[in-house]
Amino acid sequence: MNPQHDALHKFSYQIQYALNNYKAHGLNSSQFQNIVIGGLGGSGIGGRIVKSLFASSATIPIECIADYGLPAFVNDKSLVILASYSGNTEETITMYHEVKSRGAKLLTLSTGGQLKELATQHNDYFLQIESGFQPRMALGFSLTFLIQILAELFGDSKQDELQQLVGHFESTSTFEETAQQLFERIKAKAKLKFVVLSDGPMESVGIRFAQQIQENAKHECFQHVVPEMNHNVIESYYGTLDTVFFFIHANQNERVTARFEFLNGLLAVENHKIVELTAPTFTIQSVYEIIYILDWLSLYVADLRKVDSLNVPNIASLKEFLEQVG
């Protein structure tokens, strides 16, 4: 079996693992002025998604960082959560040392590596992720851990909702069939670049899909957010574009929904391929479902393009280069 397909078949297992291995941190949001979630790539996208899920209930600001440094506001009244699947992501390790110098409270999650060593050495809170997956195919672990961390912080248990997801994803056939149907709709135009248009709540889901297409299918995919893109990007939409468009939105704002209706009509004039995915309600389940379906779609596109969805040679070469330059 394709190892990437096998990893997706273990999505339910990943959620259950994170539920079984979660450890209470005993913290409350009232102890902090802000929360920063740091991580890169497949380890970092979970932070963006969990920020969206808690946007309407978080009582203090949540910021996501995918870089070497921390914002100037991080201090001893901050909570920083660092995620690195390998535990060796150099940007995340750099952030770790800066967190310690700022005196912020630190929570960590990883399979091991330097991050686990540092967390153990300094007696920091640490959640163990199971190894053996590509970071981008291990979202069930990190996202479920992060949801539990924030739920405990804000006193809003999500255990029942998360536990229901385990059974919901035990059978993958329905989701694979949905992804296959989407794939058949774009198959003839899958060599064109992909553009993802999402609303605010689904921005992180759109970013996730773009990242999966880029890494798994080795294909160009760009992401924009409505309504912001209506003030700039929309002016590039004239004539026939070499593009497949994906609309991902949660119908949380009538005016934003109307903007998607306009975009559909604008692009349909030139017979562009448009794939629309909407969530009837913006919930943890609906977010997990759309992510899961689009993960499968990214692998189908990779198979069509006859590329290696498992390995990432350019990323590996970059890491080697950075090691050489010191």
Residue pairs with C-beta under 8 A, 6 or more apart in sequence:
2 299
2 303
2 309
2 310
3 310
4 134
4 137
4 216
4 299
4 302
4 309
4 310
5 299
7 133
7 134
7 137
7 138
8 137
8 172
8 292
8 295
8 296
8 299
9 172
10 133
10 140
11 140
11 169
11 172
11 292
12 140
12 165
12 166
12 167
12 168
12 169
12 170
12 172
13 140
14 130
14 138
14 139
14 140
14 141
14 144
15 140
15 144
15 162
15 165
15 166
15 169
16 166
17 130
17 140
17 141
18 140
18 141
18 142
18 144
18 145
18 148
18 162
19 144
19 148
19 159
19 162
19 163
19 166
21 127
21 128
22 127
22 145
22 148
23 125
23 127
24 152
25 107
25 125
25 149
25 152
25 153
27 79
27 105
27 152
27 153
28 153
28 155
29 35
29 58
29 59
29 60
29 153
29 154
29 155
30 59
31 79
31 105
32 60
32 77
32 78
32 79
32 105
33 60
33 73
33 75
33 77
33 78
34 60
34 61
34 62
34 63
34 73
34 74
34 77
34 78
34 79
35 58
35 60
35 61
35 62
35 63
35 78
35 79
35 80
35 81
35 150
35 153
36 62
36 63
36 64
36 65
36 70
36 71
36 74
36 78
36 79
36 80
36 81
36 104
37 44
37 46
37 47
37 50
37 51
37 62
37 63
37 64
37 65
37 80
37 81
37 82
37 83
37 146
38 44
38 47
38 64
38 65
38 66
38 70
38 80
38 81
38 82
38 83
38 92
38 95
39 45
39 46
39 47
39 64
39 66
39 82
39 83
39 84
39 89
39 92
39 142
40 66
40 84
40 89
40 91
40 92
41 66
41 89
41 135
41 136
41 211
41 215
42 85
42 134
42 135
42 136
42 137
42 138
42 139
42 211
42 215
43 83
43 84
43 85
43 86
43 89
43 92
43 135
43 142
44 64
44 66
44 83
45 136
45 139
45 204
45 207
45 208
45 211
46 83
46 139
46 142
46 143
46 145
46 146
47 64
47 81
47 83
47 146
48 64
48 203
48 204
48 207
48 208
49 143
49 146
49 204
49 205
49 208
49 287
49 291
50 143
50 146
50 147
50 150
51 58
51 62
51 63
51 64
51 204
52 200
52 201
52 202
52 203
52 204
52 205
52 287
53 147
53 284
53 287
54 62
54 150
54 154
55 62
55 201
57 154
57 156
58 150
58 154
59 154
62 150
63 71
65 71
65 95
66 91
67 91
67 95
68 90
68 91
68 94
68 95
69 94
69 95
69 98
70 80
70 95
70 98
70 99
70 102
74 80
74 98
74 99
74 102
74 104
75 102
75 103
75 104
76 102
76 103
76 104
76 105
77 104
78 102
78 104
78 105
79 104
79 105
79 106
79 107
79 153
80 95
80 99
80 104
80 105
80 106
80 107
81 106
81 107
81 108
81 109
81 146
81 149
82 92
82 95
82 96
82 99
82 106
82 107
82 108
82 109
82 115
83 92
83 108
83 109
83 110
83 142
83 146
84 92
84 93
84 110
84 113
84 115
85 110
85 111
85 129
85 133
85 135
85 138
85 142
86 110
86 111
86 112
86 113
86 135
87 110
87 111
87 112
87 113
87 114
87 115
87 116
87 117
88 113
88 114
88 115
89 115
90 322
92 115
93 114
93 115
93 118
96 106
96 108
96 115
96 118
99 106
100 106
100 122
106 119
106 124
106 125
107 124
107 125
107 127
107 149
108 115
108 116
108 118
108 119
108 124
108 125
108 126
108 127
109 126
109 127
109 128
109 129
109 142
109 145
109 146
110 116
110 119
110 126
110 127
110 128
110 129
111 128
111 129
111 130
111 131
112 131
116 126
116 128
118 124
119 125
119 126
120 126
127 145
129 138
129 141
129 142
129 145
130 138
130 141
133 141
134 310
136 211
136 212
136 215
136 216
137 295
139 208
139 291
139 295
143 288
144 162
147 158
147 162
147 284
148 158
148 159
148 162
151 157
151 158
151 159
158 284
161 283
161 284
161 285
162 284
164 285
165 284
165 285
165 288
168 285
169 175
169 288
169 292
175 289
175 292
175 293
175 296
176 296
178 293
179 293
179 294
179 296
179 297
179 300
180 296
180 300
182 275
182 293
182 297
183 190
183 297
183 300
183 301
183 304
185 273
185 275
186 244
186 273
186 275
186 301
187 304
189 244
189 273
190 219
190 244
190 301
190 304
190 305
191 305
192 242
192 243
192 244
192 273
193 219
193 220
193 221
193 222
193 242
193 243
193 244
194 210
194 213
194 219
194 220
194 221
194 222
194 243
194 244
194 245
194 246
195 221
195 222
195 223
195 224
195 243
195 244
195 245
195 246
196 206
196 209
196 210
196 221
196 222
196 223
196 224
196 245
196 246
196 248
197 206
197 223
197 224
197 225
197 226
197 229
197 245
197 246
197 247
197 248
197 260
197 263
198 205
198 206
198 223
198 224
198 225
198 226
198 247
198 248
198 249
199 225
199 226
199 248
199 249
199 250
199 252
199 253
199 256
199 260
200 225
200 252
200 256
201 249
201 250
201 252
201 282
202 248
202 249
202 250
202 279
202 282
202 287
202 290
203 223
203 225
205 248
205 287
205 290
205 291
205 294
206 223
206 225
206 246
206 248
207 223
208 291
208 294
209 221
209 223
209 246
209 248
209 291
209 294
209 297
209 298
210 221
210 222
210 223
212 294
212 295
212 298
213 219
213 221
213 298
213 301
214 220
214 221
215 309
215 312
215 315
216 298
216 299
216 301
216 302
216 309
217 298
217 299
217 301
217 302
217 305
217 307
217 309
218 302
218 305
218 307
219 301
219 305
224 233
226 249
226 256
226 259
226 260
226 263
227 255
227 256
227 259
230 259
230 263
234 263
234 266
237 263
237 266
237 267
239 270
240 270
240 271
240 272
241 267
241 270
241 272
243 272
244 272
244 273
244 274
244 275
245 267
245 272
245 273
245 274
245 275
246 274
246 275
246 276
246 277
247 260
247 263
247 264
247 274
247 275
247 276
247 277
247 278
248 276
248 277
248 278
248 290
249 256
249 257
249 260
249 278
249 279
250 278
250 279
250 281
250 282
250 286
251 257
251 278
251 279
251 280
252 282
260 276
264 274
264 276
267 274
268 274
277 290
277 293
277 294
279 286
279 287
279 289
279 290
280 286
298 309
299 309
302 308
302 309
303 309
